Structures are given as structure tokens and as C-alpha cells.
Amino acid sequence: MNPILRAISCQVRVRYAETDAMGVAYYANYLTWFEVGRCDLLRQLGSSYRDIEHEDQIYLPVIEAHCRYKSPAHYDDVIEIKTTVTHPSRARIRFDYELARLEDRTVVATGSTLHVATTRDGKICKLPKRLTELFA
């Protein structure tokens, strides 16, 4: 198992539009919340997807995603998103997530996304040194 390099936390509030008629968060929104965690992690490290795409000329598409639903999130719940990045390989990087209801610390979901570095035309490439140093 690769060591954790960086970890951050951020929060989202479950919006009405993200729920079904019973007030339960729709399952696909968890992947969106994973993205919120990834973007906040990059910002807290002083970068962004925009920086990576413009400065480094690479893209990080998701090639694998997993989500284990443990307890429902409901309308107006505040969810803490803990995002960690594990040691990147030459061309891949994995992010792990834990989503917990802030009020009672109940874990509502865990998951991960695996990303590969590509050029604009979709060819796999090495992660730039700047990125591997950013996550270290």
C-alpha cells in the first residue's frame, strides 16, 4: 500500500436539488463531492486543475472510481469530505475519500478515484515533477 502523502478536509451542505423525494442524497452526487474534495486539496496545496492544464499541459481524467455507501446523507446535512492522495506512480495518482455527517460523525461513504496523466490529445504521459513535489 502506498503511503499517504497529503490529506485535507472540506465541507459541503446537501442541497435540496441533490436529494430524492425522501430527502436522501442521490447516489451520483457522492462522486461530485469527491471532486469537491480533490479540487479543495489542490487549492490548499497552492494549485488547481486550471494550473495543471495550462502550466503543465496535462490532464488527469478519472480512469476508475469506487464508492461504498454506508449511511444515507439527507437534505441540509453538512458533510465533511476528507481527501487524501497516495504516492503517485509515473503516470497515475489515486485519491481516497471519507464523507462523514458533521453533526454526529457518521461516515456516509468512502471511496477512491484513480487518475492518469494525459496530454491534450489523450496520450498517457508522466506526471510532471512539479506535481509529484506538490503532493510530497
ZAZAVO-754795 format. One record per residue (C-alpha): x, y, z. Coordinates in steps of 0.25 Angstrom, whole numbers. Layout:
N
<rec x="X" y="Y" z="Z"/>
...
***
This chain:
136
<rec x="0" y="0" z="0"/>
<rec x="5" y="14" z="-4"/>
<rec x="7" y="24" z="7"/>
<rec x="-2" y="35" z="9"/>
<rec x="5" y="48" z="4"/>
<rec x="-5" y="59" z="7"/>
<rec x="-19" y="60" z="13"/>
<rec x="-29" y="71" z="15"/>
<rec x="-43" y="73" z="19"/>
<rec x="-54" y="82" z="14"/>
<rec x="-69" y="83" z="15"/>
<rec x="-82" y="83" z="7"/>
<rec x="-96" y="84" z="11"/>
<rec x="-106" y="75" z="4"/>
<rec x="-115" y="83" z="-5"/>
<rec x="-130" y="81" z="-7"/>
<rec x="-127" y="78" z="-22"/>
<rec x="-117" y="67" z="-18"/>
<rec x="-128" y="59" z="-12"/>
<rec x="-139" y="50" z="-16"/>
<rec x="-154" y="51" z="-11"/>
<rec x="-150" y="45" z="3"/>
<rec x="-139" y="56" z="5"/>
<rec x="-128" y="45" z="3"/>
<rec x="-116" y="50" z="-5"/>
<rec x="-116" y="43" z="-19"/>
<rec x="-104" y="33" z="-21"/>
<rec x="-97" y="40" z="-32"/>
<rec x="-95" y="53" z="-24"/>
<rec x="-85" y="46" z="-16"/>
<rec x="-75" y="45" z="-28"/>
<rec x="-78" y="60" z="-29"/>
<rec x="-74" y="62" z="-15"/>
<rec x="-61" y="54" z="-17"/>
<rec x="-58" y="64" z="-28"/>
<rec x="-60" y="76" z="-18"/>
<rec x="-50" y="69" z="-9"/>
<rec x="-40" y="67" z="-20"/>
<rec x="-41" y="82" z="-24"/>
<rec x="-40" y="87" z="-10"/>
<rec x="-28" y="78" z="-8"/>
<rec x="-21" y="84" z="-20"/>
<rec x="-25" y="99" z="-16"/>
<rec x="-20" y="96" z="-1"/>
<rec x="-7" y="92" z="-8"/>
<rec x="-6" y="104" z="-16"/>
<rec x="-10" y="99" z="-29"/>
<rec x="-23" y="96" z="-37"/>
<rec x="-28" y="87" z="-49"/>
<rec x="-27" y="100" z="-57"/>
<rec x="-12" y="102" z="-53"/>
<rec x="-9" y="87" z="-57"/>
<rec x="-16" y="88" z="-70"/>
<rec x="-9" y="101" z="-74"/>
<rec x="4" y="101" z="-67"/>
<rec x="7" y="86" z="-68"/>
<rec x="-1" y="83" z="-81"/>
<rec x="-6" y="71" z="-75"/>
<rec x="-20" y="66" z="-71"/>
<rec x="-24" y="56" z="-60"/>
<rec x="-36" y="48" z="-65"/>
<rec x="-43" y="38" z="-56"/>
<rec x="-40" y="24" z="-60"/>
<rec x="-46" y="17" z="-48"/>
<rec x="-56" y="21" z="-37"/>
<rec x="-61" y="14" z="-25"/>
<rec x="-71" y="18" z="-15"/>
<rec x="-76" y="10" z="-3"/>
<rec x="-89" y="15" z="3"/>
<rec x="-90" y="13" z="18"/>
<rec x="-101" y="22" z="23"/>
<rec x="-111" y="32" z="15"/>
<rec x="-108" y="47" z="15"/>
<rec x="-120" y="56" z="16"/>
<rec x="-124" y="69" z="11"/>
<rec x="-117" y="80" z="19"/>
<rec x="-107" y="71" z="25"/>
<rec x="-93" y="77" z="26"/>
<rec x="-83" y="66" z="20"/>
<rec x="-69" y="67" z="23"/>
<rec x="-60" y="62" z="12"/>
<rec x="-47" y="56" z="16"/>
<rec x="-38" y="55" z="3"/>
<rec x="-24" y="48" z="3"/>
<rec x="-15" y="46" z="-8"/>
<rec x="-6" y="34" z="-8"/>
<rec x="8" y="33" z="-15"/>
<rec x="7" y="35" z="-30"/>
<rec x="13" y="25" z="-39"/>
<rec x="20" y="30" z="-52"/>
<rec x="6" y="34" z="-59"/>
<rec x="-5" y="31" z="-49"/>
<rec x="-10" y="37" z="-36"/>
<rec x="-20" y="32" z="-26"/>
<rec x="-29" y="40" z="-17"/>
<rec x="-37" y="34" z="-5"/>
<rec x="-49" y="40" z="1"/>
<rec x="-57" y="39" z="14"/>
<rec x="-70" y="46" z="15"/>
<rec x="-76" y="48" z="29"/>
<rec x="-88" y="55" z="34"/>
<rec x="-82" y="66" z="43"/>
<rec x="-93" y="66" z="53"/>
<rec x="-91" y="52" z="58"/>
<rec x="-78" y="48" z="51"/>
<rec x="-86" y="36" z="44"/>
<rec x="-78" y="32" z="32"/>
<rec x="-88" y="33" z="20"/>
<rec x="-78" y="28" z="9"/>
<rec x="-64" y="24" z="6"/>
<rec x="-57" y="23" z="-8"/>
<rec x="-46" y="26" z="-17"/>
<rec x="-43" y="31" z="-31"/>
<rec x="-31" y="27" z="-40"/>
<rec x="-26" y="37" z="-50"/>
<rec x="-16" y="36" z="-61"/>
<rec x="-7" y="47" z="-67"/>
<rec x="-10" y="50" z="-81"/>
<rec x="-7" y="60" z="-92"/>
<rec x="-18" y="69" z="-98"/>
<rec x="-19" y="58" z="-109"/>
<rec x="-21" y="47" z="-99"/>
<rec x="-8" y="40" z="-99"/>
<rec x="-3" y="35" z="-86"/>
<rec x="9" y="43" z="-80"/>
<rec x="18" y="44" z="-68"/>
<rec x="13" y="53" z="-56"/>
<rec x="21" y="66" z="-56"/>
<rec x="32" y="67" z="-45"/>
<rec x="24" y="79" z="-40"/>
<rec x="12" y="71" z="-37"/>
<rec x="20" y="60" z="-30"/>
<rec x="27" y="70" z="-22"/>
<rec x="13" y="77" z="-19"/>
<rec x="8" y="64" z="-13"/>
<rec x="20" y="61" z="-6"/>
***
